[in-house]
Amino acid sequence: MKVQVKLDTASTVNCMKILSDPTRLIMMKLLQQKKYCVCQLVDMFETSQPAISQHLRKLKKAKLVTEERKGQWRYYSINTASREYDLIQFILNQIDDEDEAVQLVKQKETQVSC
């Protein structure tokens, strides 16, 4: 049985601030299903690599995602060991899987060609 971790106000506010950005929120919704390479996210969000890396840097700094390196490529997934994991899951589960913004990004997914 998993013990639910209670967060302090500062941790909760910080997590919610980070997830308040639409790009990061959708990114986390995608990462809820599987890990993604930076190059995939660049294509899916149709934005620059530095912009995607900036979003990922903020998520990583908050320990909401983990980074796995394979050669020169970096893959990201939700940090299931994060103290905020339960809060993140609760928030992400409020977003309909058929949400238009999520589907718009998801339909641009390509196979890893890194």
N, C-alpha and C positions, 0 to 999 in steps of 0.2 A: 504494500500500500504506500502510495506516494504522499509525503507530507507537504502540504501547501506552505510555501514560504510567504511570510508577511513582509511587506516592504515599508520603509519609512517614507515620509512625504517627499523628501528631496529625490529619492530614487524613482518614485512613481512619477513625479513631475518631469524629471529628466527623460525618462523613457517615453512619456507621452509627447514631450517636445520634439524628440527625435522622430517619432512616428507621425507627427503632425504634418510633415512634408509629404505631399502626395506621391512624389517619386519614390521616396524611401518606404512609404507605406505599401505601395504596389510591389516594390522590390521584395519586401518582407513577405507579402502574400505569395509571391512566386517561390521564394525560398522555403516557404512552408511545405511545398511539395517535393522539392529536390534542390540539389546544389547547381549553381551556374558559374560559368567562366565569365570573367570580365568582358571578353569580346562578345559573348552572347548578349549580355545586358546592354552593351553599346548598340548592337544591332536592334534589339527589341525596343529600347527606349528612343532610338534614333537621335542620339545625342553623342557628344564627344567622349572619348575615353577619359580625359581629365575630369569631366563633370561626373561621370559614373564613379570614378575612383574617389572623388571627394565625398560622394554619398556613402560609399562603402567604408571610407576611412572613418566617418562619423559613427557609423553603425559598429564598426570594429572597436573603436575607441571606447564606446559605451558597453562593449562586450556582448552585443546583441547578435553578432555573427562571428563565425570562425572562418579562418582562411587556411586553405590547404594548397600547398605549392606542388606542382608537377612540372618539373623542368622550369621553363620561364613563365609558365601559365599559373594563374591563381584562380582557385575555385572557392566560392563562398556558400555557406549554409547557415541556417539559424543555429545559434549556440544553445543547445538544449541544457547545458549546465549553468546558464545564466540565471541569476537570482530573479530576473524579470521575466523568465520564460513563461510562467503561468499567465502573467498579465499580457504578454505579447500574444500568446495563443488565444486568450479571451478576446482581445481586440481584433485580431485577424479573423477569428471565427464569426465576427459580426458582419464581415464583408461577404456578400453573396458570391458564390463561385461563378455565377453568370454576370457579375458586375461588368458593365460596359467598358469602363476604363481598364480593368484587369484583362478582359478578353481582347481588347484592342492591342495591348502590349503582348499578350501571350500568343496571339496569332502570328506574330513576327518572329517567333522562336525558330531558331535554326539548329541543326545538329552541330555538335562541337566539331569545329574544323581548325582548332588552334594547333 
